[in-house]
């Protein structure tokens, strides 16, 4: 008797919000490692090279909507990862219950907190 492979349609699966938050936390960690950290190191190198390079970067930043958007997305990715990480740590220390309803409530709280901080960041950086 052979077992046939099962092809699961991931678009039909209704994942709870806590599962989506957990998956997106892992994705944001990969984005931080492969995008945010190298960009931040390069940016730090440019900003500290000289006063002229700092002035040139500020001038480019103020004139380029692409660069401002990219910097803003990097900051938002990092903020989201920190907030979701705090939620995971609270669950690991059993401060937040791991039942489905409590997990969904804590995930919703984390998303609302991120939305509020993201709004403040966007208003502050633009």
Residue frames as qw, qx, qy, qz and C-alpha x, y, z in Angstrom:
[[0.000, 0.891, 0.454, 0.000, 0.00, 0.00, 0.00],
 [0.440, 0.195, 0.001, 0.877, 1.51, 3.33, -1.05],
 [0.109, -0.746, -0.414, 0.509, 0.73, 6.60, 0.63],
 [0.393, 0.675, 0.324, 0.533, -0.08, 9.33, -1.82],
 [0.300, -0.051, -0.221, 0.926, 1.37, 12.77, -1.13],
 [0.016, -0.806, -0.568, 0.166, -1.07, 15.35, 0.15],
 [0.284, 0.302, 0.146, 0.898, -1.05, 18.73, -1.52],
 [0.163, -0.674, -0.561, 0.453, -2.38, 21.33, 0.86],
 [0.188, 0.702, 0.278, 0.628, -3.82, 24.57, -0.47],
 [0.388, -0.204, -0.440, 0.784, -2.40, 27.12, 1.97],
 [0.140, -0.185, -0.121, -0.965, -4.88, 29.76, 0.84],
 [0.603, -0.399, -0.506, -0.470, -7.82, 27.71, 2.14],
 [0.589, -0.278, -0.622, 0.433, -6.38, 27.17, 5.63],
 [0.239, -0.853, -0.104, -0.453, -7.73, 29.62, 8.21],
 [0.582, 0.043, -0.524, 0.621, -4.81, 30.22, 10.57],
 [0.362, -0.833, -0.375, 0.187, -5.48, 31.98, 13.87],
 [0.148, 0.957, -0.105, 0.228, -4.06, 35.48, 14.27],
 [0.567, -0.708, 0.413, 0.075, -1.47, 34.22, 16.76],
 [0.825, 0.060, 0.447, 0.340, -0.08, 31.82, 14.12],
 [0.483, 0.780, 0.169, 0.360, 0.13, 34.62, 11.56],
 [0.212, -0.943, 0.226, -0.119, 1.92, 36.81, 14.11],
 [0.748, -0.440, 0.457, 0.196, 4.39, 34.02, 14.85],
 [0.758, 0.352, 0.382, 0.393, 5.12, 33.40, 11.17],
 [0.280, 0.896, 0.059, 0.338, 5.51, 37.11, 10.43],
 [0.470, -0.832, 0.291, 0.045, 7.86, 37.44, 13.44],
 [0.788, -0.160, 0.465, 0.370, 10.15, 34.84, 11.87],
 [0.567, 0.634, 0.314, 0.422, 9.98, 36.56, 8.49],
 [0.037, -0.980, 0.059, -0.184, 10.78, 39.94, 10.06],
 [0.663, -0.612, 0.370, 0.220, 13.79, 38.34, 11.80],
 [0.741, 0.173, 0.439, 0.479, 15.11, 37.17, 8.45],
 [0.312, 0.853, 0.204, 0.365, 14.51, 40.60, 6.93],
 [0.354, -0.917, 0.183, 0.029, 16.40, 42.22, 9.79],
 [0.733, -0.375, 0.446, 0.352, 19.36, 39.89, 9.34],
 [0.624, 0.236, 0.523, 0.530, 19.56, 40.13, 5.55],
 [0.235, 0.736, 0.341, 0.535, 18.32, 43.69, 4.89],
 [0.293, -0.937, -0.103, -0.163, 18.13, 45.98, 7.92],
 [0.700, -0.597, 0.176, 0.350, 21.48, 45.15, 9.54],
 [0.642, 0.111, 0.332, 0.682, 23.60, 45.45, 6.37],
 [0.149, 0.777, 0.300, 0.533, 21.82, 48.65, 5.37],
 [0.448, -0.891, -0.069, -0.026, 22.24, 50.09, 8.86],
 [0.733, -0.388, 0.217, 0.514, 25.95, 49.23, 8.94],
 [0.497, 0.373, 0.358, 0.697, 26.47, 50.82, 5.52],
 [0.082, -0.875, -0.266, -0.396, 24.48, 53.88, 6.53],
 [0.612, -0.765, 0.007, 0.203, 26.41, 54.18, 9.80],
 [0.700, -0.101, 0.274, 0.652, 29.67, 54.01, 7.84],
 [0.290, 0.605, 0.339, 0.659, 28.54, 56.77, 5.48],
 [0.286, -0.901, -0.224, -0.236, 27.24, 59.02, 8.25],
 [0.639, -0.718, 0.106, 0.255, 30.42, 58.80, 10.31],
 [0.768, 0.277, 0.156, 0.556, 32.91, 59.16, 7.44],
 [0.298, 0.017, -0.033, 0.954, 32.95, 62.98, 7.44],
 [0.191, 0.512, 0.391, -0.740, 30.76, 66.02, 7.84],
 [0.301, 0.347, -0.452, -0.765, 30.48, 66.32, 4.06],
 [0.261, -0.072, -0.926, -0.264, 29.21, 62.76, 3.67],
 [0.001, 0.428, 0.763, -0.484, 26.73, 63.35, 6.50],
 [0.234, 0.509, 0.070, -0.826, 25.46, 66.51, 4.82],
 [0.295, 0.217, -0.695, -0.619, 25.23, 64.76, 1.46],
 [0.143, -0.235, -0.961, 0.018, 23.22, 61.93, 2.99],
 [0.104, 0.519, 0.556, -0.640, 20.80, 64.33, 4.71],
 [0.279, 0.445, -0.246, -0.815, 20.37, 66.22, 1.43],
 [0.286, 0.070, -0.861, -0.415, 19.74, 62.97, -0.45],
 [0.056, -0.320, -0.896, 0.304, 17.37, 61.75, 2.27],
 [0.197, 0.529, 0.348, -0.748, 15.29, 64.92, 2.11],
 [0.356, 0.448, -0.361, -0.736, 15.08, 64.90, -1.69],
 [0.346, 0.128, -0.874, -0.318, 14.50, 61.17, -2.33],
 [0.746, -0.206, 0.114, -0.623, 11.11, 59.68, -1.48],
 [0.876, 0.127, -0.462, -0.045, 12.53, 56.21, -2.24],
 [0.423, 0.277, -0.650, 0.567, 15.29, 56.53, 0.37],
 [0.343, -0.277, 0.397, -0.805, 12.91, 57.93, 3.00],
 [0.866, -0.071, -0.117, -0.481, 10.45, 55.10, 2.37],
 [0.783, 0.195, -0.566, 0.167, 13.21, 52.48, 2.55],
 [0.159, 0.290, -0.623, 0.709, 14.53, 53.87, 5.84],
 [0.571, -0.210, 0.220, -0.763, 10.99, 54.03, 7.22],
 [0.907, 0.008, -0.313, -0.280, 10.28, 50.40, 6.26],
 [0.586, 0.244, -0.658, 0.406, 13.53, 49.30, 7.91],
 [0.135, -0.262, 0.526, -0.798, 12.55, 51.06, 11.13],
 [0.744, -0.108, 0.035, -0.659, 9.04, 49.59, 11.02],
 [0.835, 0.114, -0.536, -0.040, 10.35, 46.05, 10.42],
 [0.361, 0.226, -0.684, 0.592, 12.61, 46.38, 13.45],
 [0.372, -0.206, 0.362, -0.829, 9.82, 47.82, 15.63],
 [0.846, -0.043, -0.213, -0.487, 7.44, 45.03, 14.64],
 [0.731, 0.158, -0.639, 0.183, 10.04, 42.38, 15.40],
 [0.100, 0.237, -0.630, 0.733, 10.69, 43.83, 18.85],
 [0.572, -0.144, 0.210, -0.780, 6.98, 44.03, 19.75],
 [0.894, 0.040, -0.330, -0.300, 6.26, 40.51, 18.51],
 [0.567, 0.253, -0.684, 0.383, 9.37, 39.27, 20.31],
 [0.193, -0.256, 0.538, -0.780, 8.18, 40.79, 23.59],
 [0.795, -0.068, -0.012, -0.603, 4.88, 38.96, 23.12],
 [0.842, 0.157, -0.516, -0.002, 6.70, 35.67, 22.55],
 [0.294, 0.293, -0.683, 0.601, 8.87, 36.23, 25.62],
 [0.473, -0.219, 0.357, -0.775, 5.80, 36.91, 27.77],
 [0.905, 0.016, -0.188, -0.381, 4.31, 33.66, 26.53],
 [0.680, 0.278, -0.626, 0.259, 7.57, 31.78, 27.22],
 [0.091, 0.223, -0.649, 0.722, 7.63, 33.07, 30.81],
 [0.245, -0.468, -0.849, -0.029, 3.94, 32.09, 31.21],
 [0.037, 0.269, 0.288, -0.918, 2.90, 35.66, 31.91],
 [0.576, 0.243, -0.188, -0.758, 0.47, 35.39, 29.01],
 [0.738, 0.029, 0.641, -0.210, -1.53, 32.19, 28.77],
 [0.013, -0.289, 0.773, 0.564, -1.04, 29.97, 25.73],
 [0.445, 0.446, 0.755, -0.181, -4.70, 29.09, 25.26],
 [0.358, 0.415, 0.571, 0.611, -6.14, 29.95, 21.86],
 [0.057, -0.904, -0.380, -0.186, -8.33, 32.82, 23.08],
 [0.443, -0.815, 0.071, 0.367, -5.58, 34.36, 25.23],
 [0.567, -0.136, 0.469, 0.663, -3.07, 33.90, 22.45],
 [0.263, 0.625, 0.526, 0.514, -5.37, 35.61, 19.97],
 [0.218, -0.949, -0.227, 0.014, -6.00, 38.47, 22.40],
 [0.518, -0.642, 0.237, 0.513, -2.29, 38.97, 23.01],
 [0.502, 0.162, 0.537, 0.658, -1.62, 38.84, 19.27],
 [0.100, 0.817, 0.449, 0.348, -4.30, 41.45, 18.66],
 [0.383, -0.893, -0.047, 0.233, -2.84, 43.62, 21.43],
 [0.580, -0.332, 0.387, 0.635, 0.62, 43.32, 19.86],
 [0.378, 0.442, 0.548, 0.601, -0.73, 44.33, 16.45],
 [0.090, -0.930, -0.322, -0.152, -2.59, 47.33, 17.87],
 [0.507, -0.745, 0.125, 0.416, 0.53, 48.38, 19.77],
 [0.548, -0.041, 0.482, 0.683, 2.60, 48.07, 16.60],
 [0.226, 0.704, 0.504, 0.446, 0.04, 50.09, 14.63],
 [0.254, -0.951, -0.159, 0.071, 0.16, 52.89, 17.22],
 [0.538, -0.585, 0.307, 0.524, 3.96, 52.95, 17.33],
 [0.514, 0.238, 0.555, 0.609, 4.17, 52.75, 13.53],
 [0.101, 0.877, 0.389, 0.261, 1.84, 55.73, 13.22],
 [0.366, -0.898, 0.060, 0.237, 3.98, 57.74, 15.65],
 [0.609, -0.279, 0.461, 0.582, 7.14, 56.71, 13.77],
 [0.417, 0.517, 0.538, 0.519, 5.67, 57.69, 10.41],
 [0.059, -0.961, -0.241, -0.120, 4.56, 61.06, 11.76],
 [0.500, -0.774, 0.197, 0.334, 7.99, 61.61, 13.33],
 [0.594, -0.180, 0.528, 0.580, 10.08, 60.62, 10.29],
 [0.393, 0.574, 0.535, 0.480, 8.14, 62.49, 7.63]]
